[in-house]
Every structure is written in structure tokens, then in C-alpha cells.
Amino acid sequence: MSQIVFFNGEFMPRENVQISFEDRGFQFGDGVYEVIKCENGQALALNRHLRRLKRSLDALEIQIPSELDFAHLTRRLIKANSLHDGLVYMQVTRGVAPRAHTFPENVKPTVIAYPMPWNNPTSVQFKQGATAIIVPDERWLRCDIKSLNLIANAVAKEKARRAGATEALLYREGLGVVEGSSSNLFAVIDGTLVTAPASPLILSGITREILLELASELSIPLRTEVVSRHELLHDAQEAFITSRGIAVLPLVAIDGKIVGDGTPGPITQQLANAYKSLIDEAENLEAI
Ligand code: PDD
């Protein structure tokens, strides 16, 4: 059966989708997106994703038709594709207009959403942990907007791949290591969980938000500060990255230097377990 895609107000087989080469998403990266995890046929933390989507749209002044109900379309899309576990990718661009940098008037946004297959990291991958390299953060200064402009993230991730690492951690001069190319970064230093504060210099992940709430419930000491490169390489007993797809993934080596004893540490495990229990026990996964 062909995959069903939501495109500009309609559900259709993916082969029927046609997008103009004058779409501003294509020419300017002028749009925003969300990646939503689906478990047991439900969109995990949908409410939080839709709030972030609204913030991104507002920040770029992209107006969507009032009748467009993202929650409803996500549920219908999951059902139409019998998606049990996987991801839903959702993208809104400013729309189609003759190429000009200024924002066109009376343009209709292009909205697309479709399911993507995804394999959760296995417990073996969790135990083995992942590796990362540190690279310069070459992104713009509004990383809090989940915009389509991902070239700096893609370049960084490709550097990681070529170095045989899973993630590229982004280092901003004078500040420190802010996050990963497609994940948020946490470290444990002297028993305290450290992660960058929400600011225009990071994409505040939904997984990050939930973990901060869990850390507070578990009374894990917390500092929201950008970790310096020196601290990360020399003082961190534990480090991990988070995103919707990977949930919590331990980092066991950074720039070739072993983190702690080279295995997932106790606070990482405690938070990963708490996150898993939250999902296993939630009555309404959309509302977590
Ligand atoms: N990326 N930071 C960046 C730069 C990201 O691109 C992402 C997610 C995150 C984690 O956010 P969340 O916990 O909401 O998934 C942090 C998505 C998955 C992507 O671009 O594919």
C-alpha cells in the first residue's frame, strides 16, 4: 500500500504530491518543521511539539489558515498509515511565490506531513554508548527556531560520520559546547547534571524539556549552563545526547577521550529509565 501523505489540506498517496520549484522552502529554506515520535500509534508529546511549531511559525511570521488543525491531521495521518512505531515529519513553508527575498503577500503556506520509519536504539546500543566529536558551531543566531536551514547541522554531522562518530557537538567560541547537530547535550560534572539553558543559541528539544522535569522530580542536582570544552573533556563523569528518535543516548568518548569509565553512568541510566517509565505508564502519550 502506498504511503499516505498530508499535503496542503488533503490526504493523498505520496506519488501525487507535487511541490513547485518556486516554493520558498526550496529556494530560501523559508519554513519550519517538527519531528514527532510515534509509539503505540500515538504521537508522543504532541502538545509540546505543536506549541513549539507555533513558536517557530510566529517567529518567522508564517501564517497558517485558521482551519488547519495540526493535532487532528497528525492523528489521521498515523491512522491512515497504520503507523505503530516510527516518526512523523511535519513541515510548513511560507509558500510559493516568484523568487524575491522579501516576504510575499497573500501567499498560502505549503504544509506537508508524512510518516518515516525509525528503529529505536537497542539496549545493546545504549550499553555500548556512542561517540562524538567537537566541531565549530557555524549556524545562525536563531537556533531556537526549528527552521529548515540545516546546512550547518548537516555539514557538522557529516564531519562526525567521516570521523567514525555518531554525533557532532557544536562549539561556539567564547561560550562552550552548546548542543549536538541534531540533539541536545547533557553532562554530569561533580554529580550535577549540566545542560545549556534555553536561549536563541540552542534548539530546546522536547526530550530535553521532559528530562529536565524528570531530573527535578528525581532531585538530581541541575545547572543550566553551557559546558566548556575543557569541562566536557576533562571533568565530565557522564555525558549523553537526547532527541525524539534516540531518547537518551550515552556518550562514551568525545574527541577520542573516554568519558568517565567508558560506560553509561548512573545518572544517565536513572534518567533513561525514568523517561522510559514515563512513556510506558502514560495514559495519554500526546500529553506527556
Ligand atoms: N532534531 N537540537 C537540534 C539542533 C536538533 O535538530 C534536535 C532534533 C534536537 C532535539 O530536539 P527534540 O528532543 O525535540 O527531538 C536538539 C530532529 C530530530 C531532526 O532534525 O531530525
Residues whose N, C-alpha, C, O or C-beta is under 5 A from the ligand:
A	BS01	PDD	V35 E179 G180 S181 S182 S183 N184 L203 G205 I206 T207 R208 T242 S243 R244
